[in-house]
Amino acid sequence: MGQDTITKQHSLIFLTGFSGSGKSTIGPLLANSLGYEFLDVDQAVEQRAGKPITRIFAEEGEAAFRELELQTLKTVAGEKEMVVSLGGGALQYDPSHAFIAGAGTLVYLKSSAANLAKRLVNKRDRPLLRGEDGRKHSREELEEKIRRILEEREPRYQQAALTVQTDQKRIGSTVEELTRKIERLVRKAPQIGEDGQQPEQP
């Protein structure tokens, strides 16, 4: 096992969390702070499909979207020093979850259902948050729906190596906190020599 394999586990950072938790905003800033590249998986899926996610869901269904998401994720296999912003439900698709678990470090941006509902109530591009008939939810209905989905997703969100609460916190503070924690993880990574052996401790 070479040094690149060891380092990859810490320097390929996957950001997870519910829609509205700040992944797409925090991701590029975090990447810049660390000196890493940045990839937004939802944007990359739309480019790959040539249409927005709402149309992929409407025309092909969620299963087709999850498979496209997985193929997009696989393009970062072996990458180093990259921050990858995941779609909110990516971890629920078992093949994607398995890939992410083996490829890098998972970071959970955690936010309450109440705050998420406040941020998402006027968004129209979140297929899973629409009503049965496509109508817009009230803030209360949306918060209840988010709460139910969070309960389903929380077990996998909680598998993250790092969790940062994004409620009531400035984006700059969140980025600074994550930068410190990720750099600490990278420093802790065992360094493997060219002969495949860990160096002796002094």
Helices and strands as residue ranges (DSSP letters): H 3-11, E 12-16, H 23-34, E 37-40, H 41-49, H 53-60, H 62-73, G 74-76, E 82-85, G 90-92, H 94-103, E 105-110, H 113-120, G 127-129, H 139-157, E 162-165, H 171-188
